[in-house]
Amino acid sequence: MAQNARLAGLTDELVQSILQFDPATNRQAYKRAKDLAARGLRGHQYARTNQFDVRNSFAGLDEKCRVKNRDDLADALQLRLQELEGITNKFKPEFLSLLLQLSDRPLENTRIEALDLLRPPSPPPQLTWAQILEEDPYSDEEIWKDIDYAVDSSGDEQVDQGRKKPKKELQTPATSVDEDDTYDPQACVDSIDSTLVSDVEQAQFWTSQSAEDGIKSEITELQAIRETLFMLAGLPTSLYLIDKERCSVRINTRFKLSHAIPGTVDHLLSQFASIGKDLLRLRRWTRQPSTLPLVQTFEAAVRERLLGYDTQLSKVQRQYLVPNSPIPVSLVALCSEIRLASEQMLRLSQVVSDVEPRLLVNPFSHLEELFNQTTLAQMTLRKTDFEFFSNILFDCLRTYLKPIRRWMESGELGANDETFFVFENDSGSDVASMWHDRYVLRRDAQDQLRSPSFLQPAAAKIFNTGKSVVFLKELGYGHTMLENLDAEPALDHRNGAVFENFANTIFERMDSGHRGWNDRYMLTELARIIYGDVFSIQDAEKIVVRSAKSSDQSRSVKGLAAVSVDYSLHWSLLNIIQRSAMPIYQQLHKALLQAYRAKYLLQRARPTRSHKIKTSTRLTYKLQHRLTWFVDILRSYYTETVVSFTSRDMEAAMAKAEDIDRMSDIHVKYVAKLQERALLSPDLKPIHKAVTDILDLCVRFANTVAQLDADTGGRARPAAPRRKSSAQLLQRARLSDTDDEADGDDDDDDAAAASARGTARRSIASSPAEALHTIDSEFARLLPFVTAGLRSVGRVGAEPMWEQLAERLEWEAKKERY
């Protein structure tokens, strides 16, 4: 009843404060308002706030602050909650709950500095005698004199007033000698904030003495991350026990993380300790002195990589010390990041562990292991590992190549150089036996050449080159060789796959079936991006890809004539490279694209095991081998023989050119020689046409293999061109004359049209098995024609390259493998 009476009185006050009129004037309206208020209040009899829920909410807020790297806010909150523990009030849960409900994103909007405004002003310091004396010092000398009481007595009133007091003697100003140069030492010491000292002492978790009682000390995840980064950098820590002599890293069991399962934490820390152990072994090896230049170079290269790794660790640590934005503090995330950053360093540590016992016996064993790692990374397409190990290999190889270069250029050997595989056997031998007896190759007990395995194929050539230099010196021609020494070539990465990447991009767009595969704007942008890996941004912007309209040319590699690449040269070069050379460059580019197109299709035309007919399977593998072999020889001939040797001769002639006219003539001859050697000149058109027909056989083979896969329930290759129906092929063959006119070569286009018509007619009535036999017979007919033509023109034109190409093409036929 007392509660109801109290509620009734409060309801009256609420209604009067809202209506603002006297109840006596309108009792009915007042009674209606009171009833409405009473019914509304009667339905909201709220219970008291649960103090345990409030406590859990604040605990959750504290944990959230620490996870979000706001330990300062969490510490301030805990300090004030501890102060509230000493205050007794039954409405304290309601107050705290109200504060939680009124809070608006405290992590983002709260500033710890604002708490300083709530502190009461400090009371004024107590006045001391030192401050009083500082303001009013004892400077009057007469203050300690006795008082003359007779001066103020009445008996002295008759004293003669004419008698005057003696004047004070004037004192000279004080000199620097009289000054006191002493000072208070306390004035040089700044006051110390005692709270900072306590904070530093609390952060030093390793000073805890809880281990004496068998209780583990609790640390935060941020402290564990800091200790882990120190350990990985080779610094002493408290969370990890490091033994540098035995190269071991163990976890200190004194510490724990209260918010995580101990087994999970131990597993994560064990992974960090394993990484740190391998890195510690690598750091210990770099501190061991060595006298061999090869090993010293290797140690310097490893130190440089360790320095880069430590720099990377410092960047990771900076993210937690001064983060640019809030970051999660997580050991799991750090483990993934460190594992990725340490992948190459761990491989290098394993390499060092493998070669360390062998370096005393084989001082270049690290070169072989680095070469193996580089080759393995290249074959497995691990670009990061390839760049990492290849750069170390180049750094170490420069030291090993110095005596080789000195031997090949000047015929000199270093004194007591046990690492070089050439040594002087008898320096006093007669010149008549100098070639055979004076210099020999260094071999081990197993009669193996003491040199890196990857250099052994060139060892004999290196050996004979140096002996030839010594031989010429004995004849008196040594001075002429010193004038022609070239600068030492740089050991770096020569990216020869850029053209292949660009070609594969074109082929993927062709096989996608999209009509706009040869859009010149898109191809230009792709070419600039791909060639941007080896060109500067300014040079890459000069590349322009042009394309002509072309129908579906998947039956022939001639469809690639629709794509051409131009490069905007500087005006100074255009005075040397005449415009008549551009079509020849475009022809060579077209020939390269055709060869790469055939290789691209053959790599994706892999026969499956689902073929039911054994005869067709054997024939498929046979054609796969023969066509791949032909395309590889053709690509090698274009790049390694034609372009390389012809360009080398041109560069040597350019170096001796006297003026612009001579340079222009050299380039004209270079382009003509390039066209002739690449079988692109008009006199060699029949041979080039036969080569193109063989490349077309590769396209037909890829289509046939795709059809075989489809007929046997397999899946057609997505990268292979779409197979057209017989009617479509016949229609294309009828229109081939019109389509081929856009290529700009009437004779070749007529021959290609005739070949396409024959192909279409054969495709109408032939099965995949019959198509394979047709391809085999066509290849057997075209290959002898190409080799015979090369030998014929080689004898007439006295071009040894054609003879060599014919020999390489006839190698497979001589073996009679099938």
QUICOR-V122416 format. One line per field, one symbol per residue. psi: psi as a letter, one per 20 degrees, with the letter a starting at -180 (. if undefined). Layout:
psi: ???
This chain:
psi: hhgghhhgghhghgghhghlrphhhmhghghghhgghghghhjmnqrqpohhhgghghghhggghhhjklhghhghghghhhhhhipopijghgghhghhhiqnmhhhipphhihhhipqqpqqqpprhhhghhhmrmiphjhjqqpnhihjqiijhjqpiipqqqqpppqqqqrhhiqojqrphhiipqqpohhhghgghhhmhijqkihhjjpqpprrhhhhgghghgghjjqqrhhqopohgilqprpojiqrohjqphhgghgghhgghgghghhhhhhhhiipqqiphghhggghhghhhhghghhhhhhghhhhgmqhqpqpophghhggghhghjghhhhhhhgghhigiihhgnikhhggghhghggghghjkngghghghhhgghghhhhhighgghghhikqqqplniipjpqogohjqqhhkghhhgprqpqahjkqpmrqhiihhjghggghgghhghghghijjhhhhhhjprqpqqoaoonjjghhggghgghhhgiijphkhkphgghgggghggiihiqrhghhiipppqqqpqaokiiqiiiiiipqpqpoqqhhhiigoqhiighghhghhggghgghgghghhhilpqrjiphohghgghghghggggggghghgghggghffgggghghghhhhhjqhahghhghhhghggghghghjkiqhhjghghhhghhhhhhhghgggghhhgghhjjapqphiqqppqrghgggghhhjhghhihiijngghhghhgghhhhgghhhhjqrhghhghghghgghhhghgggghghghhhgilohhhggggghhighhhhlh.
